[in-house]
Amino acid sequence: MAAQNIEYASGDSEIESLILHTLPDFGDNGDGITNVNLLTAMLKAKGSYRVKEGGFEFWKGVMVNENTNAKWQGKTDDYSVNLQDPLKRLRWDIKSFTDTIVVTNLDKARNKGKAAIKDLVRTLTEHAKRTIPNKFNSAFWNTAPGANDPDSVPNIINTTNTTGNVGGVSRVGEPALQNGLYSTAIADIGSEAGIADMTKLRLRQAVGNNDMPNLIVMDQDRYSNLRAYLGTLQRYRPNDKMAQLEIETIELGSAIIGWENTSTYQRSTANSITAGYMYGINLNHFFFEILKDGNFKWGDKFERVGVKPVTFLPFEVFCNVTTDLPCAHFVANNLTA
């Protein structure tokens, strides 16, 4: 087909083609989304971002301290064959995230005149580029996820850590399902005492010497205090990998420390971290999982909606946040500035 000037295109499909070619390419692994927010960027960097071929749900076995069949025994003793409890598997439903770019026949009709069609396409493109990462980050900090929402950090790492469910399994009486909770006041995170408390919490939730919470997330005010204190002592050091992504962090020992805004400073009604809370996440036991066929993909063509003068381009992600060891994480809910 001969090349056409898009502002004087004689066919209806050119505007759809223009949008397809200008939409942000998030790629098969969602780089444009997972590299924007602290949590998803860290999960990606640590290899805790997983693509699966398929399945009815995401499930994880709980890592208890010991397999009860393991033992030292005499040379004539029988093997132990105790059944391992299948109810200790954590199960997460796969959630669907969608977006659409909608074009009406009126948009196409304007394209044949001298309308500002390029501005329309820029607006649609910018809308997708900004909205999708924000929606993802909001879901991860939702304190009360709905039926269609993915799980979240406050839901998995909970201040009622001995009650309720995680991954469909009751926490009651199961230490392996109970994250750490520290409700004692930490008077000032921007002090040696505050840093000592943070270190103690990491050590308490350590699975092993080299396997303790390695991502600390707090609200912006507490983070600012900590950064100012370390800067005064010339101990402030950003994480180089996150700095390349323009994500503000502090590297302290083997931990990466970052922040989320509280609702007071949010520019929207999105979910946010609770003021005075600090979450410790062991990224070796915290995962973001998606199905391959819903892997941050825009459709390859516009689709018509019934008999309406509307076509739309779908975007899909089938995903959830999971953990295989809730007790590897902690939350402190009484930090003061």
N, C-alpha and C positions, 0 to 999 in steps of 0.2 A: 504494500500500500504506500502511496506517495506520502512524504512527510507533510504534516499540516501544522500551521501555527495554532497553538492551543487556544488562543483567544478567539479564533475564528474557525474552530473545528466544525466540520459538517456532520460528524457522527456523535452519538450519545456516549460512546464508550471511552472517549478520550479523557474526560474528566475523571473517570474511574481509574484509568491507566496512570494519570498524573498523580492521584492520591497514592496508588500502590507504590509508585516509585519514590515518593517523598516521605512515606511513613518511616518512623525510626525502626531500624533493623535490630531487634533485640536478640536475634540469633537463636540457635537451637538450645543454648545453655542459658539464655536470659542475661547475658553479660550487662546489657544496658540497664537492667533492673537490679540484679543482685550486687552490682558494684556501686550502687548509689547509696544504699543504707548500711549502717554499721553492722547490724546483725547478719544480714545476708552476705555482705562482703566478707566478713570473718568466716562464715560457714563455707563460703566458696574457697577462701584461702586455705582453710584447714582440711579441705577434702570432705567436709560434712554435708556437701550438697550432692544429692544422688539422683540419677535418672534411672527409672525402672522400666522394663519392657511392658509390664502389665501386672494385674492382680486385683483382687476384690477389695483389699484394704492394705494399709501399711501396718506391719506388726513387728514387735521386738520382744525378745525374751529378756526377762529381768536377770541381771547379773548378780546373783546372791554371792555371799562371801565364799561358800564352799559347795561343791557337789557332794551330796551325802554318800555317794558310792565310793568316793576316794578315801583310801585308808592304807595303813601299814598292816600287813597280815602275816600269819604263819604260813609255812609252805603247804600245809594240807587244808587250810581254811577255804571255805566256799567264797565265791565272788559275791559282793553285794549287788543286788539288782533292784534297788528301790526306784519306783517310778518317780520321775521328776514332774512336778505339778504343772500341767499345761495351762491351768488357769492363771499362771503368773505371766503369760504372754500379754503384752500391752498392744492394744489394737486401736488404730485410728482410721476413721472413715476418710476416703479421698474426697476432697472438696474441689468444687469447680469455680474458677475465677474467669469471668468473661468481660469483654468490652466490645463495642461496635462503633464503626464509623458509618454514619448514615448519610446518604445522598438522595435527594428527591428529584423528581422530574423537573421541578422548578429550577433547581440548581443547574441541571443540564440545559434547560432552556436559556438561562442567563449566560451560560457558557458560549452560546452562539451569538450573543450580542457583545457589547463591549463592557461587560461587568468585570468587577475586580475579582476574577476567579482565582487568581494566584493568592490573594489574601485569604480567601475561603480555605484553600488547601493548606496554607501555612497555619491557620487557626486550628484546623482539624488535626494537623500533625503535632502542633505544640500541645494541644489538649491531651493527646495520647501519651506524648513523651513525659508529661508532668503528672498526669492523673494516675497512671498505672503504678509507678514506683511509690507514690504517696499512699495509695490504697493498700499496697502490700505491707508497707511499714506500719500502717495503722492497725492492720489485722494482727500483726505480731505482738502488739502491746495492748490488745483489747482485754480488759479485766473480766468481761463476761461474754465470751463468744456465743453467738447465736447458732442455731441448728445448721445453717449453711456456711458458717465461718470456719476457717481453719483454727487449730488450737493456737495458743499464745503463750508467751513467756510467763505472764502473771497466772495463767491457768495451770501450767505445768510446774512452775516454781511458786508454790502457793503459801500464803501466810497462815492458812489453816491446813498445815502440812500433815496432820494425823487423821484428818477426816475427809470425806468425799472421795471422788474417783480421779484417777489419772489413766488415760488410755483405756477406759472402760473397766478398770480393775480397782477395787476398794483399797484405799490407803490404810484402813484401820488394821492395826496389828501387824503391818508388813513394813519393817524398817527399810527394806530395799526400795519401797515406793514413796518414802517420805524424804523430801528435801530438807535441807537445814533451814532453821528459822532462828534469827537473832533479833530479839525485841528489846534488848538492853540498849539504853541510849548510847550512841557514839557522839560525844560532845562536839567534836570538830574533826571532820575527815581531812581537813587541811592542817594536820599536825602530826607529830611523831606518834602520838597515842592513837589517832585515827588510822594511820597507816598500819600500826601494830595490830589493831583490831581487824582490819581488812585481811592482813596476813594470817591471823589466827583462824578466821573464818575459812580461808582457802585451805589451810592445813587440816581443819576439822572435817571438811568435805572431800579431802583427797582420797582417791581410790588407792593410789600408791604414791611413791615419792615423786614420780614424774608424771602423775596423772591427777592433777587437781584443777579446780576452776581457773580457766585461762582467759576469760573475758569478763570484765567487770563493767556494769552499766549503771549509771546513776543519773540524777536529774542535773540540769545545766548549772544550777547555783552551786551544788556541792562539787561538781566537776571543776567549776571555776575556782573555788577555794583551794582545791587540791593542786590544780595547775599553778596557781599563784604562789603557793607555799613551796612547791618543788622548784619553781623558777627563781625564787629568792635564794635558794640554796644551790642554784645552778645544777639541779638534779633533774630538771625537766627534759625528757627525751621523747619525741614522737615516734610512732611506729612507721618505718620508712615505707612499707608496702601500702599502708592505709593513707599515708601522706600523698603518695602518687595518685590516689583516687580522690584526693582533696577531702578526705574524711579525718576530722580532728580526733586524735587519740593521744594517750600517754602510754609509754612502755615502762613498766616497773617490774623488775625481776622477769619472771616468765609470764606475766599477765599483761594483757592489753586493756586499758581503761578508756571507756568512751561515755557518751551521754545521749540522753533523749530529752526533748522538751517536755515540760509539764503543760497542762491545759492552759495555764495562765499565759503562756507565751506562744501557744499554737495560733497559727493564722487561720485555722479552720476548725471544724468540729471533729477533727480526727481524734482517734484514741492516742493516748500519750502515757508516759511513765508517771507514777504517783510521786508527788513531792516527798522527799525524805526517805525514799526507798533506794536500795542498792541491790542489784541482782548479780550473783556470781554464776556464770555458766561454764560448764565443762564441755568444750566443743568436741571432745572425743566421744561424748555420749549425748550429743544434741544434734539433730539432723533436719535438713529441709529436703523433702523427697517429692519428686514429681514423676508423672507418667510420661513416657517418651512421646506419645501421640498428642499430648496437650502441653508441649514444652515451649511456652512463650511464643506461640505461633499466630501470625495473622493468616487469614484465609488467602488462598491464591487468586480469588476472584470475588466480585460482589455478587450477592444473592438477592433475589427479589422476595419481598414479603407479600404473600397472597396476591390480592388484587389491588393493593394500595400502590400509589405512585412513589414507592420508596424502594431503594436497594440498600443493602448493608454489607459491611465487611466484618466478619467475626474474628475475635481474638480469644484464645483459650489457654488456660493453665489448669491442670489437674494435680493438686498438691496437698501437702499438709506438713506441719512441724511435728517432729516426734522425738522421743528420747528412749534409750534402752536402760537407763539407770537414773531414776529421779533423785536418788540420794546423793548423786554426784554434784548437785547444784545447791545454791543457798540464796536466801533473801534476808536482808537486814531492813527493818521497817521503821527505824528510829534514828535516822541521821539528822543532825542539826547543822546549820551553816555556821 
